[in-house]
């Protein structure tokens, strides 16, 4: 798996978890102090998040960080 494919899979996992919680991109961004544009880039695989960003998103989605990397 190359880097771009990895980022797309990571973004898709975050998007899936967000939708399972019935949160819009805008709602998640507003509720937890994220920028909507940054979340959008992350979910589409166009951004490489820091570990701290993943930690904050996992807290907002109420999952552990490792959930983002499960197949």
Buried (B, 14 or more C-beta within 10 A) or exposed (E): EEEEEEBBBBBEBBBEBBEEEEBEBEEBBEEBEBEBEEBBBBBEBEBEBEEEBBEBBBEBBEBEEEEBEEE
